Every structure is written in C-alpha cells, then in structure tokens.
C-alpha cells in the first residue's frame, strides 16, 4: 500500500522530488562559489556547472509538481517481475570506469576515455569493437580539442594528444 497523505500526495514521490530539488539548489550554490576569472570572455568555468544545476533544479521542481498531483511511482508497481541482473554488463561498466581511472594519467584523456567508451558500448551489447574504438577516438579527440582550443581549459596532453600536437607543430604542454 502506498503512503499517501490525506490530500492524495504521495510522500515518497514528494521526498524524491524534494531531494532532487535540493541537489539542484546545492549545485547552484556551489556553481556560484566558483571564482570568476577575467581571462574568460563569454563562456567560463561556471557555464556547465550552472547548466547542470539548472537542469537538476528544473527536474526536481517537475518531480515535486508531479508528486503533488498524485505521484508517478504508482505506475512502477504495475511491473510484476524484473529481468535477471546482467552481471556481465555490470562488470563491463565497472571495468570501463576502472580503466579510465587507471589509464588517464599514463595514457591521457583520449585513450583512457576511448577504452571506457568501448567497454560501456560492449556492456550495452555492441559487438563491433573496431567501430566503437574508431568512433570513441574521434569523439574524444573532438572533446579534447574543444576543451583546449575553444574553452582554453588544458586537460592535459597524453600520448595521442601529444603526437597530434607535434604533427601540428605545437608545443606539448
């Protein structure tokens, strides 16, 4: 039986919505505490934290509003049986995270994130490792160059990034 207040408000759903709204408020407070630098023109280090905080706050407000209208989680109770746990997929997801943590310093962002991408894709059922690796390398290089060239944030140059910078005739940081 659901824990419903006399007014028809689902307390559990309201608690979840309030928690997410609180996370959004905490993130907004922390984003505001990031020091502003005059070196950044329009987009600085506060942009993404404020965007994430805003999305969290909006999601929390939406969940609270839905809870006040009767909640959403009652539809989840209609599901009778969950499928069995896919331990292989969980192991691949964990291996991807560990690979990124272990490889980011010795190999750099692009190679570490690409390894994580391939392992996560395999966890979701992909069997095309070469395609996944090629896609991952392209995406991570675009992200790396975006941070370095567009945002001016040096996230470090690993083996691949250093080789590409040398090919372009730039100094490796």
C-alpha positions in Angstrom: 0.0 0.0 0.0 1.3 3.4 -1.0 2.0 6.0 1.7 -0.5 8.7 0.6 -1.2 11.8 2.6 -4.9 12.6 3.2 -4.7 15.1 0.4 -3.7 12.4 -2.1 0.0 13.5 -2.2 2.4 10.5 -2.4 5.0 11.2 0.3 7.7 9.0 -1.2 7.5 10.7 -4.6 7.4 14.1 -2.9 10.6 13.1 -0.9 12.4 12.1 -4.1 11.4 15.4 -5.8 12.5 17.4 -2.8 15.8 15.6 -2.7 16.5 16.3 -6.4 15.4 19.9 -6.0 17.8 20.1 -3.0 20.6 18.7 -5.1 19.9 21.4 -7.7 20.0 24.1 -5.1 23.3 22.7 -3.7 24.7 22.6 -7.2 23.6 26.2 -7.9 25.2 27.3 -4.6 28.5 25.6 -5.5 28.5 26.9 -9.1 28.1 30.4 -7.7 31.2 29.8 -5.5 33.4 29.1 -8.5 35.8 32.1 -8.8 35.3 34.1 -12.0 38.4 34.9 -14.0 38.7 37.9 -16.2 40.6 35.7 -18.7 37.3 34.1 -19.9 35.2 36.1 -22.3 31.7 34.7 -22.6 31.9 31.1 -21.6 33.9 30.4 -18.5 34.3 27.6 -15.9 30.9 28.4 -14.4 28.8 27.7 -17.5 28.5 23.9 -17.4 28.0 23.8 -13.6 25.2 26.3 -13.8 23.6 24.4 -16.7 23.7 21.1 -14.8 22.4 22.8 -11.6 19.6 24.4 -13.6 18.6 21.1 -15.1 18.7 19.4 -11.7 16.5 22.2 -10.2 14.0 22.0 -13.0 13.8 18.2 -12.8 13.3 18.4 -9.0 10.6 21.1 -9.4 8.9 18.9 -12.0 9.0 15.8 -9.8 7.6 17.8 -6.8 4.8 19.1 -9.0 4.0 15.6 -10.3 4.1 14.3 -6.7 1.6 17.0 -5.7 -0.7 15.8 -8.4 -0.7 12.2 -7.2 2.8 10.9 -8.0 4.4 8.9 -10.7 5.8 5.9 -8.9 2.5 4.1 -8.7 2.9 3.2 -12.4 6.2 1.4 -11.5 4.2 -1.0 -9.3 2.5 -2.4 -12.3 5.7 -4.1 -13.4 5.5 -7.7 -11.9 8.9 -9.1 -12.5 12.2 -7.5 -13.2 14.6 -9.3 -15.6 17.6 -11.1 -14.0 20.6 -9.0 -13.3 23.1 -8.8 -16.2 26.3 -9.3 -14.3 28.4 -9.3 -17.5 27.1 -5.8 -18.3 27.7 -4.5 -14.8 31.2 -6.0 -14.9 31.9 -4.2 -18.2 30.6 -0.9 -16.9 32.8 -1.2 -13.8 35.8 -2.2 -15.9 35.2 0.9 -18.1 35.3 3.1 -15.1 38.3 1.5 -13.6 40.1 1.6 -17.0 39.5 5.3 -17.3 40.8 6.0 -13.7 43.8 3.7 -14.2 44.8 4.9 -17.7 44.1 8.6 -17.7 47.4 9.6 -16.2 49.8 7.3 -18.1 47.9 7.4 -21.5 45.9 10.7 -21.4 42.3 11.6 -21.8 41.6 10.4 -25.3 43.0 6.9 -24.9 41.5 6.4 -21.4 38.1 7.7 -22.4 38.1 5.7 -25.6 38.8 2.5 -23.6 35.9 3.4 -21.3 33.7 4.1 -24.3 34.4 0.7 -25.9 33.7 -1.2 -22.6 30.5 0.7 -22.0 29.4 0.0 -25.6 30.1 -3.7 -25.0 28.1 -3.6 -21.8 25.1 -2.3 -23.8 25.5 -5.2 -26.3 27.8 -3.8 -29.0 30.0 -6.5 -30.7 31.7 -4.1 -33.1 34.9 -3.3 -31.1 36.8 -1.8 -34.0 34.0 0.6 -35.0 33.4 1.5 -31.3 37.1 2.2 -30.9 37.3 4.4 -34.0 34.2 6.3 -33.0 35.5 6.8 -29.5 38.8 8.1 -30.7 37.1 10.7 -32.9 34.7 11.8 -30.2 37.3 12.0 -27.5 39.7 14.0 -29.8 36.9 16.4 -30.6 36.1 16.9 -27.0 39.7 17.3 -26.1 40.3 19.9 -28.8 37.1 21.6 -27.8 38.3 22.0 -24.2 41.8 23.1 -25.2 41.1 25.3 -28.2 37.6 26.6 -27.6 37.3 26.8 -23.8 41.0 27.3 -23.1 41.0 24.6 -20.5 44.1 22.5 -20.6 43.0 19.0 -19.5 46.5 17.6 -20.3 48.0 16.0 -23.3 48.6 12.3 -23.2 50.3 10.1 -25.8 47.8 10.6 -28.6 47.2 14.2 -27.9 50.9 14.9 -27.7 51.6 13.1 -31.0 48.8 15.2 -32.8 50.1 18.4 -31.3 53.6 17.6 -32.5 52.3 16.8 -36.0 50.6 20.3 -36.0 53.8 21.9 -34.9 52.6 23.0 -31.5 54.3 22.6 -28.2 53.2 19.8 -25.9 52.1 21.2 -22.5 
